[in-house]
């Protein structure tokens, strides 16, 4: 019998990020635009965190062994081997973006991270769809 992985939180954070990222910014003044970008970056941070933790939980359930000693890059390589993600290198980039937001705030860095979020959103949605097929939805 297939074990169940609850995908509800991951799906909800992904939806929240999608809404924030695609809010029309052309009608906003500069301050509101900056606040919107900050909001998107924060949603990216927690969506990314939940994405890698969901991958880890899935792999642990499949192997029935903890993967606590596995680094994130190795985790993404295993996720690729398990056909959960298409490109581990892209996920390495999302990890780097997440690290940048966690350690220092600089407007240029924030803009670079902001620009990387749309590809992350597409890849995270694909991950969620793959997992939903395995577990029957959230």
N, C-alpha and C positions, 0 to 999 in steps of 0.2 A: 504494500500500500504506500502511495506517495505521501510523504510528510508535507505539511502545509507551511508555507512561508508567508506571513502577513505582509502584504505590500501596500497597505493603506497609507501609512505615513509617508512612504517614498512617493506614491502617486500624488498625495496631497501637496507635498513640498514642490514636486515637479510642476504641478498645476499653478501653484502660487508664483514660482519663478517665471513661468510662461506668461502669466498675466502681467507681471511687473516688467518683464523684458519687452513686451510688445505694446506697452502703453504709449500712445502717440506723444512724442516729445517735441514736435515742431511747434506746438502752441504754448509751450511752457516757457516762462522766463528763465534766466540763467540759474538763479538760486533753486527754483523748483526742479530744473533739469538736473542739477547736481544732487539734490535730495533723492530724485528718482533713481539716478545712477547708483547712489549709495545703497538705496533699498534693494536694487537688483543685485548688487555685489553681495550684500548680506544674505539674500535669498540663495544666491549661488553657493555661498559658503556652507549653509546648512543642508542644501540639497546635495552638494558634492559629498559632504560627510555621510549623509544617509545612503547615498549611492554606493560608496565603497564598503560601508558596513553591511549593506544588503547583499552585495556580492560575496563578502566574507561569510555571512550567515548561510547563504545558499551553498557555497563550496564546502563549508563545514558539515552541512546536512547531508550533502552527497557523499562525503568521505567519512562521515561520522567520527571526525577527529578535529580538535581545535587547531586553528591556524594563527594563534597569537604571536608566534615568533616570525611569521612571514611578513616581510616588508611590503609596502604598497606596490612597488614596481613588480615584484614577484606575484603579488595577488592579481594584478592586472594581466600579467602573462598567463596565469592560470585561468583567469576569466576568459581570455582569448582562446585558450586551448579547449575550454568547456563551451565555446561558441556563445558566450554571453555578450561579448563585445566584439566589434569588428577590428579595432585598431588600438593596441595597447599603447603605442607611442602618443596617440591623442590624449589618452588618459594620463600619461606621464605629464603632458603639458597642463592638463587640468589640475594635477597635483601641484605643479610648480606655481600655477596661478593662485591656488588656494594658499600656498605657503607665503606668497607675496602679500596677500591681504592680511594674513595673520601676524606678520612681523613688523610691518611699518606702513604708515599711510603717506602716500605721495600721490598727488593728483595725476601725474603722468603714469605711474604704475597702476593707479585705479582705472584710468582710461584703457590701458592695455588689457587689464583683467576684464573690464566691461566688454571689450571687443571679442574676447575669447568665449564669452558666455553663450552666445547663440549656437556655436558648434557643440558645446557641451550639452546644451538643452536637447539638441537633435540626437546626440549619442545616448543621453540619459533616457530619453523617450524610447529609443530602440531597445535599451536594456530593460526597461519596464515592460515593454511589449513581449520581449523574449521570456521574461520571468512570468508574466501573466499567462502565457501559453503553457508553461510548465506547471503552474499552480492554479490555473483556472480563474484568474482575475484577482482583484484586491478585495 
